[in-house]
Each structure stands twice: as structure tokens, then as C-alpha cells.
């Protein structure tokens, strides 16, 4: 595959010849018009650069803000994804609940253990209460330990038991001082009357000092009437940490909000504050001293209540006398979730780098006026050339070409602006663990490859190879997450070593990778590449540490491929086809 051609270098600027005057007065009369012309040209260029640079910076910032909103939506989806499956694991569709939990206690306890194993997070809590006032719940403490909370009579308090394994004997630890009646709880009342899953409003867990919400589902009895409710409590501190770690431009803010303006997560601030009684209370947009939070929610209030699920948009609002760019997307699900992902950035902060560089350009113009004309022209020409290079690259990035090169090696503010944009793009489109491309970069690449073919009318073939590692989960569980991370990094480096210039490697998440091999147009070429990748993956791992070091450990892979345009002419069809081919390649009894 031929490498991309580099853009031709800009022509060097020559220095106009000047005649050597005989008298100083003549020299001054010749230099002064040039100085005036240089000053005029410098001012005109500054105006043109500011207009072009500010427009490009605004377009690119808007694009990156929307990408950041999409990352927040994906994080919410990933965090909430297992909640429905956990309820389904306790009471699968069609499984009726009896009137007394003691009749099915052993099986129910096993299903609760299985449900809390789905997400892999410690601290997951799944519980069931019935119309008789009985209650049983399981809190996962470690992979092999759990706390069982149970009461079999409505009028008695719950007893806490210690479990050291899924089949271990329960050991009583303590008994609650008060009587817990599930029938009085909001999640029980709401789910008992609902035909589908429901989310409770977000509330504060005062013991954990964290925001929590509960997903609940009605469980029918043999007669089809509601016999009880199964529920799981979901802590939201992971979303606060995720939003707080987003790479925000100074002055900007990312937030997850409820329709009434209650904050779920917000960057650079807390989602709770001390109340008048010293207990934590939630932060609300209305009346908040945070101008971005207050004004963004006020502008989006109607969109939250009227917009369709998944709706997204960009708009400009006034906040504190300044214009603010806002990117947002509504997040909903079948259980009644209704949140808003928002990124807000004041225009003055968005254009801070452009204005700073404009001052630098003016300073360079003054330097030209103070020094010799030849030196001034050389410096100005270099600045203008670098700014044109940066502006051109920024425009290409704003148009969706995230591979646009920024070949600037400067130590001043212009270089800082280039490095900031380069670092922001790197953060958004690179997998932080393995250093390869992430899902967002893959989506951009596939969209560009398919769109370019559609525009040119010439379909340029490529192969999309979907890789899912086998035996990775046992390795991760037995030898630790650090060794699991080392294995993923080593596998990524091996895969990258098998690729040609112009091919791309991306990690979708977990142990899934995707290779895009441009110019591969038939199955024989794709299978040859897949075999090379399979051999590279299957070699013994060399980077493991601790007890795993020195052992002959390896992983396998299930690999499938799709060809463009034969198997699809858009990214979603190609990914689906390759994913299905991968699953056909996975042995039925292969351990993940």
C-alpha cells in the first residue's frame, strides 16, 4: 500500500533587492515607505488570519465538543448497560415467583450471586421483595465473597449473612435495628404498577456519600399478578469521575443533567454540596452560582422535555454577558431514563489561542519595524507560513479529516496552539491503554473511506478484520488486571507489527480489536492477513510480571472479516458483517 503523499513544501520567500543609497536621507526615504507598507500588510494579514483562524477554531471546537458529548453518552450507556441484565438474571422472563421466598431460597441465592457477577464491579447490590413483605438481597464484596441480607417475615428486621462462595454456608453477622419493609419503598411501588423496567429518581446514599438510582422490574406470580419486585442499586460516582477526567479546554465545562436541572456529574466541580444541616444535598442548575451550568440548563430546558431520544445539536447562548457554544445530546432508554449530556465553552476561551497568536503576530510586526527589513521579512514570512500550515490543518480537521498533519516545530504560542490541538485530538482518538486508535478514530476512518468512494464514484476496496481474544478473561482473572493490561498492550504491538503503512488498528474496548487493511479486495488476501494476525496473537506472552512471569501463557483469537464494498457500503454494515464472521470463527466451548 503506498504511503500518503506529503503536501508540497511552501516556496521560500525571497527578499526583494534594494539599491544602496549614497546618502542617509535617501536611505530613510526608501526605508520609511517599506516600513509603512510592512505595517499595513502586517495589520491586514493579522485581520485576515484572525478571521480565518477564529472561524476554523470555532468549527473545530464545535466538532470536538460534539465528540466529547458522544463520549459521555457512551459512558452512560456502558455504566447502565448491565442493570437490565442483572434483573433478568435473578428472574428471567417467564419465571414466576412463589408467595414465599423460602420455597426457592437456594436457587434464588444462586441467581442473585450470578446477577452481581455480570458487571465485574464490586459493590453491586441486587435485591428482591415481595407482596408478603419478605426481602432478600446480595451485595458483592469481592469475587469470592458477598453479604446476604434477608428477612422471611414481614414484621422482623433483616439479618446480614456472610457468604464465602456461591455455595458456601451463610454465617449470620448482624441484625438491623429497624424493620425494613420493601413494600413501602418507592422502587417497589413504581415497578409494581409498571409493565416494563423503571428507574427511580436519583437520590443520595448518605452512608456512601454518593448519588444512586435504582432500576426495578415487576415479577409476576403463577397467576400473572405482581408477586414482587426485583431491583438493583446503581452508584453514579464512576460517571462523575469520567466527566471530571475529560480533556476540557480551560473555561469549558462538561455535565450530565436531569430534566429539572439536578446535576448528575460535572467537570471541575462537585455534584453534591453541604446542606444547611450539614448533610450533603444535590446541586441544581437553578440558583447555582455556576453561570455555565445555570444558563446552559435554562437554554436547554425545553429541549429536554420536548426533544426526541438521541437528539443532538449545537447552539450559542448568552452567559454572563459572553457568548457560549453549547453541544448537547438527550439520553433516554426503555426504562424511562431522561438525561442530558452537555459541553459548554465560552467563545472567549474557544478563541483564546487565536487571539494570543494575533498579539504575537503584532509583536513580530513591531520587531520588523525595529530591525532591518530583510530580517523582518524573514521572520514575518516564517510566521505567516506556519500560520497558513496550521490554519489549513485545522480546517481539514474541522471537516472531519482527523489525520490531517500538523507539522509545526515551534517553541512559541503558535507551537503551543498546534500542540494543544494535537494533544486534544490524540486524547479523543487514541486508546489510552494500548496506544492504538479507539472507536471514535475507527468511525472517522470508515466514514472517510466509504464517503470518499461515494463522492469519487470509484470504489476503493478495503478489508475490515474483527478480532476478539479468546482465553483473555481467565488470564485477567487469575493473574490480575495489571497483567491483563500488559497482555493487551503486547497483543496490540504484535498486531501493529503485522500491518503495512496505510493500514489501521483500533481497539473497540475490552479484548476486541479491528484492523482496516486498505487495498485488500478479495477473501484470499484477507485470509492471509488474518492468519498472520492469528499467529502473532497466539505466541506466548513475554511481558507478564509477578507469578505469571516465566510461565508459558498465551491467548487465542476469533477473527472475522468483511470486504468493502462487497459486504456493505457503510461502516455499520461492515462492522456487523465482520462481527458475525468473527462469532462463526469462535469455538462453542472456547473459554473467554
Secondary structure by P-SEA (a helix, b strand, c coil): cccccccccccbbbbccccccccaaaaaaaaaaaaaaaaaaaaaaaaaaaaaaaaaaaaaaaaaaaaaaaaaaaaaaaaacaaaaaaaaacccccccccccccaaaaaaaaaaaaaaccccccccccccccccbbbbbbbccccbbbbbbbccccbbbbbbbbcccccbbbbcccccbbbbccccaaaaaaaaccccccccccccccccbbbbbbbbbbbccccccccccbbbbbcaaaaaaaaaccccccccccccccccccccccccccccccccccbbbbbccccccaaaaaaaaaacccccccccccccccccccccbbbbbbbbbbbcccbbbbbbbbbbbccccaaaaaaaaaaaaaaaaaaaaccaaaaaaaaaaaaaaaaaaaaaaaaaaacccccccccccccaaaaaaaaaaaaaaaaccccccccccaaaaaaaaaaaaaaaaaacccbbbbbbbbbbcaaaaaaaaccaaaaaaaaaaaaaaaaaaccccbbbbbccccbbbbbbcccccaaaaaaaaaaaaaaaacccccccccccccccbbbbbbbbcccccccccaaaaaaaaaaaaaaaccccccc
